[in-house]
C-alpha cells in the first residue's frame, strides 16, 4: 500500500517514465522531462533508481544531439520484466511469455479439461506455478477465457462455450501465486493486442473473432468497453436466423451457431457428405485452402452473408474507425465478398465508406493480449482504473 503525498507522486511518475520508455524504445532524460512535463531533477532521480533496479540502461551519447549538454540515450532492459498470457480453450490452454517490449520469449500449449472448471483451475494453477518458478522477473499472469468475465473480480459469470457459471478464477489462482493474476474475456484480450499493435494506434477499433465461438470487443483511447454486465461486444449471441440452430445459450439462430468454426465444419460435412477431422481454426483454414468444391464455396458464401448481417449494427452503434475480422476464412474471396456485400446493403453509405474492414487470421492474439494486459496493469497509476486497460499514451494526465 502506497501512502499519499510524495511517495504516491513518485510512484506515479516512475510508472509514467517506464511507460514512455517502453513506447519510445530509446530516449533521454531531457526528452522524457519535456514530454511528460516533469522537472529534469525528478526524471534524473527516478531514472537512476530504475538503473539500479536493472530495468533501464544507458546506451551512450546521442550523437544526433548538438544543442546543450550531451544527451545520454536510455532504453528499457526488456528482459528485466516479463509477463505471461494464458488462453483457456475446451481442450487446451495456450500460453506465451513476453518481455517488457512484448517480444515472445516462450510459447506453448498444454492439454486441459476446459469443460470441468475444478480440473481446469487445478491445471491452470500447475502451469502458472511452473512459469512463475521459471521466470523470476515475472510481473503477473493474464488469463483470457471465453464468456462473460468480470474484470474487476476475475469471475467468469457465464461461459456457454465452456459450460461455466460463477467461477471465481482469480480468487482460486491468486492464493497460490506470488504475482498478480488478471482475468478477462479472451476476445477482449485480443482486441487489446491489435489496438496497440504497431506505432500508430487506431482511434477506435471493433475486433471480431470467429473461432470455437464468436465474439467481439470495442476499444478506443479510453480502453476496452465492457458494459455494465460485461456483455458489450457479445455479438455471437445476436440472433440472425429466427428458425436457426439451437445455441448453447438456449436461444435459436445465434450468430455463433452459423459462423463459428464448429458450425462451418458441420455445414461442410453435410454438404460434402463426408466426415471432416477438423477441430481447430487453423485446420479449417488449411482444409479450405487445399479444397476446391462448389458446395464448399456455397457454404462459405452463406457464412459470409450471415456475418455481414451484424456488421451494420457494429458500425451504427460504435462507429469505429476500423473493424478487424479475425477468421480462418480470411483468404477466401467468396466469404470476404459476401461479408462486404451483405454489410453494405444494410448500412448507411456514408458510414460504410468511412470504416476500414480488414480480414486476418491471428491465432496468437488472445494469448499475447492477455500478457500485455499485465504490462499495462503494472504501468497503471495508483488509483487508476486498471480494468479499463486504458490506452497507455504518454500524455500528461
GIWORA-V504196 format. One line per field, one symbol per residue. phi: phi as a letter, one per 30 degrees, with the letter a starting at -180 (. if undefined). psi: psi as a letter, one per 30 degrees, with the letter a starting at -180 (. if undefined). Layout:
phi=???
psi=???
This chain:
phi=.cddjedddddddddddedddddcibabedddeddchcdddddddddddddddicbbdbjddddcbcideccdbaddeddbbbccbcdbdcabdbbcbddciddcababbdbcdccedddddddddddddddddcdcddlbcbcbdkdcdddcicddabddcicbhcddddddddccccdcbbadddddddddddcdidcdddabccbbcbdbbbbacbbddjdccidbiceidddcddcbecddddddjccideddcbdeeddddddddddhadbdbbcdddddddddcccadddeddddddddddddcdedddddchddbccccbdcdccdddedddddddddcceeeddddcccbcabbdcddddddddeddddddddejdddddhdeddcddc
psi=kkllbeeeeeeeeeeeeeeeeeffdkaleeeeeeefhlleeeeeeeeeeeeefgfklkgakjffkgkakkkkkklkjeffkllkkkjkaefljklkklafggkkfkklkkkliffjeeeeeeeeeeeeeeeefejfgkflkkkkkkajkjfefhkjekjfefgkkhjieeeeeefflflkkkklkeeeeeeeeeegklejlkekkkkkkjbeakllkkkaffakjflfggfkfiffgkkfjegalklffflkgkeeffgleeeeeeeeeeefhkkkikfleeeeeeeeffkjkeeeeeeeeeeeeeefffeeeeeeefhlekkkjjkfgfgjeeeeeeeeeeeefgkkeeeeffkkkkkljjffeeeeeeeeeeeeeefklkfkjfffhljhlglk.
